[in-house]
């Protein structure tokens, strides 16, 4: 079930839609073009097109994607835990006389879903988040699944929902019912801390990306990239604006602006610098709050051990 989002006091705001799936399944979904850059400046294109090439070998790109430590924690697979939670919830509902049939969680996740916050990286189509599947088919009118009693069994009393808060975001979860029972089975009294730490990691990822914009090495790399783009007769501020300016798949794969962007990234080593500085910024965020990484690893191990017991492995 997608989290119910709520506003809270002290300047906090409700979690963005991209965080909902991250908290529900253990995966962070981030739009490649929406993670960085400021403004919406225009990009002027050269008159002729050239077929763009991949910036670097896919294996090298994957290695760069794995450098940022906060992103690594967020994208560690918890598919077995999600599967175990569903198994517990299904059994719980059966004990109460109901058939609960959720959509099985994705079997694969990881580096290929990590955000690409520095614009285009190859001629391949940009990754987009797959829509979060509905946790179950809509109940048939008059069926047991359409009753208030079924909803209470699964989700508990709405008045007893619990809320986890980060610095700016908040997310609520059932405080009772079979879903809450399943989560508690895996995490015990660490259930709410798990949810809070995931929110804090998500916020740290966003904050670190903003920190990179102030980094001297990154700014120098952007300046080199911009000068290269000017020589290619493309006037723009940064790669994120380039990506936002490309309105079609044809422009991304064969357009002159995309070709210039990828070529200039390759010539200036832009992506290598960008990911290395992002990794450093994320590590500083973890160093400032060591309890976040410590608690995340501890609760992850606890959850995986419980999942193995439930699934038998």
N, C-alpha and C positions, 0 to 999 in steps of 0.2 A: 504494500500500500504506500503511495507517495506520502511523504511527510506533510502534515498540516503546518503551514507557515504562519508565524505570528509576529506582530510587532511587540517590542518590549521597551521598557524605559531606558534611561541613561544613554540615549542616543543610538541604541541598537536598532538594526533594521532586520526585516525578515530575510530569510535565506533566498538567494536568487534561484531561478528555476534550475540552473545547471548544477546546483549543489544538491537538489532533491534526490536525483538518481545516485549521486555519489554517496549520500548518506544511507540510502535504502539498500544498495547492492554492494557497496564497497568500491565503487568505481567513480573517478572524477571525470566529468564530461566538460571539455572546454573547447570552445570554438577557436580555431586557430587565429582568426582575425580579430577576436574580441579580447585578447589577453594583454595587449600592449598598445603603446602609441597614444597620442593625444590629438584631438582635432580631426577634421575631415578634409584636409587640404587636397586640392586637385593635383592631378598628375598629367603632364603634357607628354604625348607620345611622339616618337620619331615617325617619319613618313613611311619607312619601309620595314617590313617584318623579317625576322630571322628566326629559324627554328631554335628554341631554347634547349639547353642541355641540363642534365642533372647536375646540381652543384657538387655533390660528392657521392661516393659509393654508398649504397643504402646501409651497409654495415657500419660505415663511419658515422652516418646520421644517427643510427640506433645508439651507437656509443655516446654520442653527444646528448641524445635525449635522456640517457641514464645518468648523466652527471648531476643534475640538481637533486639534492638529497630529500627535500620536502616532497617533491613530486614523486620520488621513488617510494616514499612511505605511503603516500596516498594511493599509488597505483599498484601496490603489492596485491596480488590476487587473494581474495577471500571467498572464492567460489564454493569451496567445501563448507565454509561456515554458513553461507547463504542456503546451500542445499540442506544442511542439517537443520537450520531454522525452519525451513519449509516442512521437513519431515516431522519435526516436533509439533508444529502448528496443525498439520493435517491430522496427526494422532489425537491431539488435544480436542479438535473439533469433532472427531469421530466419537470420542468419549462422551461428548455432549449431544450426540445424535445428529450431527450435521456432516455433510460431505463438503469438504473444502478442497478445491482443485486449482491451485495457483499455477501460473506459467513458470516452468522450471527456469532457474537463473542461468545466465550465459555460462558456457563451459570454459570459454577462453577469454582472457583479458590481459592487459599488460602494456608493454612498451608501445605497441602500435596504436594505442588509444591515448597516449600522453599528448598534452597540448603542444602545439608548435607556435610559440608566441612571437616569433620574429619574421612572420610573413612566409612567402613561398620558399620551399626547400627543394622542389623538383618539379618536373612537368606532370607528375601524377596528379590526379584530381585531389583537391584538399580533403582531408578527413573531416567528416561531419558526424556528430553524435547520432547514433541510431535512436529512434524514438523509444522511450521506456515502455515496455509492454504492460498492458493492464494486468494486474496481479491475478485476475480471474475473469471469466466470462460474465457478462451482465446476467443477473439472476432472472429466471423466467417469472413473469407475474403469477403470483399465487403459490410459487414454490417455497420450500422452507428457507432457501437462501435469500428470499426477498423480504423476510420478516425482520422486525426490530430485534427479536430474540436472537436471530442469527448474527446480526451486526453486533449486538452486545457481547455475544460469545466470542466473536473474533476480535473486536476492537475495544471492548470494555466500555465503561461509562465515559462519555465525552467530557464530563465535568472532572474526571480524574486523570486526564492526560498530563504528561510530565514534559517539561521543557528544558532543553540544554541550550546554553548560551555561550557564545564566544565574545570577542570584543565588540563586534558589530552585528553579528547574525544570530538568529535564534531558530531552533527547530523543535517541534513538539512530536511526541510519540505516544502511543497508547500506554496508559498507566496500569491497565489490567486487561484481561482477556487473553486469548490464545497467542496472539502475536507478541504481547508483552511476556508471556510465559516462555515462549521460544527464545526470545532474546536473553531473558534472565537465565535460562538453562545454560547458555553458552558463556555468558559474561558475569553472572552473579551480581554482586553489589557494585561491579565495575561498569554496569550497563550505561549509566548516564555519563560517566567519565569518558567512556569510549566515544560516545556521540559528541561530547564537548571537545575532545581532543581532535576528532576529525574536522570539526568546524574550525578549530584554531589552526590546524594544518592548512586548510583551505584558505583561510585569511592570510597566513604566512606566505603562501604561494603567491597570492595577489600582491601583497606588500613588497615581497622581494622583487617581483617584476617591476614595480614602481621604483624601487631602489636602484635597479640597473640603469635607469634613465639618467641617474646622477653620477654613475661610475665613469671615471676619467678614461679608462681603457675602452669602455664600450662607446663612449661619445667620440673618441678618436676613430674607432672602427666605423662608426656611422658617418663621420665626416669623410673618411676615405671612400666609403661606398657612395656617398652623395657626389663626390667629385667625379668618380667613375661614371655615374649616371649622367652627369652633366656633359661629359665627353660623348656619351651616347645620345645626346640631345633629348634627355628626359629630365625634366625639372620636377623634383619632389623632395620631401623632407626625410622620409624614412621608409623602410620596407613594408611596414604595416599599412601605411597609406597607399602604397603601390597595390598591395593585395586587395584593399577595399575598393580601389578604383577599377578593378577587373570585373566586368559585369557578366561575363559568359565563360563557359568552359573553353571555348575556342580561343578567347583572349589569354586564358591561363596557360594553355598548351602551346599555342603558336603565335601569340601576339608579340609585337616588338618590345612592349614595356616589360612583359614577363621575361623575355629573352635577355634584355639588358639587366634586369634585376638579378637573375640567376648568374649571369656572367660576372657581374660586379661583385656579388657575394663570393664567387669562387676566386676571383683575382685578389680580393682584399682580405680573405680569411674571415669574413664578417661572422658567419655562423659559429665558427670555432670560438672566437672571442666572446660572442654573445652568450653562448651556453656556459662557457667557463666563468664568466662574470655573474651569470644567473646562479650558478652552483655556489659561488662564493657568497652571494647575497643570501641565498637560502640557508647556507650553513651558519651565517651570522645570526639569522633569526632563530635557528635551533640552539645555538650557543647561548643566546640571551634568555632562553626559556628551556633549560635542559630537561625539566620535568615532562614536557610535552612528548619529546622523542622517547624518553624512558618509559612513560606510562603507555604510549602507543605500542611499543615493542612488547611490554609485559602483558598488556591486555590482548594483543594479537596472538601471542603464544598460548595464553589461557583459552582463547576462543578456538584456536586450531586444535588444541588437545581435546576440548569438549566435543568439537565437531567429529573428530576421529572416533571418539567413544560412541557417538550417536550413529555414525555411518558405518562403523566397524572397519577401521583401517589404521 
